[in-house]
Amino acid sequence: MNKYINLVIAIFLGFSIQAQQVTKSVFGTFLLKGATIHTVTKGNIVGDVLIENGKIKNVGSNISAPAAATVIDCAGKHIYPGLIDAGTKVGLSEVSSVSLTNDFSEIGNLTPQVQALTAVNPNSAIIPVTRVNGVTTVIAAPSGGLFCGTAALISLIGYTPDQMYAGFKGIVMNYPSSGRRGRFDRRTDEDIKKDADKALKNLNDIWEKAIEYTKMNSTKAVTTFNPEMAALMPVVEGKMTLMIEVNGKDDIKAALAWIKEKKVKAILTGVTEGYKVAKEIAESGVPVITGPILSVPSSSAAAYDASYTNPGIMQKAGVKVSIRTDDTENVRNLPFNAGFAAAYGMGTEEALKAVTINTAEILGVSDKYGSIETGKMASLFVSDGDPFETKTQISHLFINGWNVPMESRHTLLYNEFLKRSPGL
């Protein structure tokens, strides 16, 4: 019996060790030859992409390979910019059902000073899993109270959070909901209204305190440092973006009015019922990060495909739309979320923009990410087809110029059991 137990333990440890032996990424000069290049911003061309010093050095036809370049034959393949997911818990959570592995929520209703970036785990096993589907950059976002913390854009490569930081931070705010909290919410309509009014008053009181703190700070009149108010100061001054999570139709309209009144630089996130007020959102000029698209309708009265058609309806109304997964383990499904949006009215071209250049523009990093253009960071991938199709395979992935191996715990375990030796 003991021999059997020892054998099982040895096999388990062997698989565990094998699953951690991921090939190192390589930094250098690379010439990708003869692919169909989906630039996103300048159409599709057949040609080459030269990567040097972490950036796209050149895009064009018949580019000569520098002496030190590794040439990769991409004939018959496609090159796309790396996909960007603007709402995830990647790096902040490992196993959603195990609380000890989660670090995305703080106690309290007012914690804007809490930085998601400091909690990111660069060694998360979810990161390689996410990368194999072409996702190179994500927002790591906190959740919880009214002002629940500061989200950060990260590249999915690096040994430290600072190395991963990709140039955007935004404070996350959950706009007070005026609706029911779910099917088991037994509050009366009167109680729901009272709770909503109370929550909105609390929000406005906090905002007034932030304005006053900002004024006092500008005149050097602040005598006691307040970390919560100090964190909100850049938002009050218009130097930092407020990412406002809001979903119901009436709440979206109320949030737009609040943004206009407070003159806030804002992004709407979630926006489940955006299709009902698409015209109003478009007129406001506030961009939207919506998703997940692979989701059930928000209410029993909604059409079965409401989640699928939502991005396309807003986009056609003139809203700048980005798509997110709002997930952790399955952020790798970002291209399939976009694929459903494409199939249900958005179209492939606009859906691709919604996970590349639109997201980069909304987050203010379009000078570095979101398209294949000379001078931008070399975050891109090579595939044998449309990334929105599940049959498509990605052969090469680059993040900030690093040639990242297409390996994860999934691929390693698959290969381990595919050809078992000695076949126990």
GIHUDA-V568975 format. One record per backbone hydrogen bond with DSSP energy under -0.5 kcal/mol. NH is the residue of the N-H (numbers start at 1). CO is the residue of the C=O. Records with the same first field share a line. If there is no record, write none. Layout:
# GIHUDA-V568975
NH=CO ; CO
This chain:
# GIHUDA-V568975
5=1
6=2
7=3
8=4
9=5
10=6
11=7
12=8
13=9
14=10
15=11
16=12
17=13
18=14
19=15
20=16 ; 17
21=17 ; 18
22=20
26=403
28=401
30=51
31=70
32=30 ; 49
33=31 ; 72
35=47
36=77
37=35 ; 45
38=36 ; 79
39=37 ; 43
41=39
45=37
47=35 ; 45
48=60
49=32
50=58
51=30 ; 49
52=55
55=52
56=376
57=50 ; 55
58=50
60=48
69=66
70=29
71=69
72=31
73=71
74=33 ; 72
76=34
77=74
78=383
79=36
80=381
81=38
82=379
83=134
84=355
85=137
86=84 ; 323
88=139
89=327
91=93
92=89
93=89
94=101
98=95
99=97
101=98
102=99
103=92
111=147
114=111
116=114 ; 150
118=115
119=115 ; 116
120=116 ; 117
121=91
122=120
124=121
127=124
128=124
129=125
130=126
131=127
132=128
133=130
134=131
135=130
136=83 ; 134
137=83
138=154
139=85
140=138 ; 152
141=88 ; 139
143=104
146=109
147=109
148=146 ; 172
149=172
150=114
151=149 ; 170
152=140
153=168
154=138
155=164
156=136
157=155
164=160
165=161
166=153
170=151
171=241
172=149
173=243
174=146
175=173 ; 245
185=182
186=184
192=188
193=189
194=190
195=191
196=192
197=193
198=194
199=195
200=196
201=197
202=198
203=199
204=200
205=201
206=202
207=203
208=204
209=205
210=206
211=207
212=208
213=209
214=210
215=211
216=212
217=213
218=214
219=215
220=217
221=216
222=216
227=225
230=226
231=227
232=228
233=229
234=230
235=232
236=232
237=233
238=235
239=234
240=234
241=169
242=265
243=171 ; 241
244=242 ; 267
245=173 ; 243
246=244 ; 269
252=248
253=249
254=250
255=251
256=252
257=253
258=254
259=255
260=256
261=257
262=258
263=259
264=259
266=264
267=242
268=287
269=244
270=289
271=246 ; 269
273=247
274=271
276=273
277=273 ; 274
281=277
282=278
283=279
284=280
285=281 ; 282
286=281
288=320
289=268
290=288 ; 322
291=270
295=293
302=299
306=303
309=305
310=306
311=307
313=309
314=310
315=311
316=312
317=313
318=314 ; 315
319=314
321=319
322=288
323=354
324=290
326=87
327=87
331=328
333=330
334=331
335=332
336=333
337=333
338=334
339=335
340=336
341=337
342=338
343=339
344=340
345=342
346=341
347=342
351=347
352=348
353=349
354=350
355=351 ; 352
356=353
357=370
358=353
359=353
360=356
361=357
362=358
363=359
364=361
365=360
366=360
368=365
369=365
372=39
373=371
375=56
376=373
377=368
378=54
379=377
380=378 ; 398
381=80
382=396
383=78
384=393
389=386
392=389
395=382 ; 393
396=382
397=404
398=380
399=402
401=378
402=399
403=26
404=397 ; 402
407=405
412=408
413=409
414=410
415=411
416=412
417=413
418=414
419=415
420=417
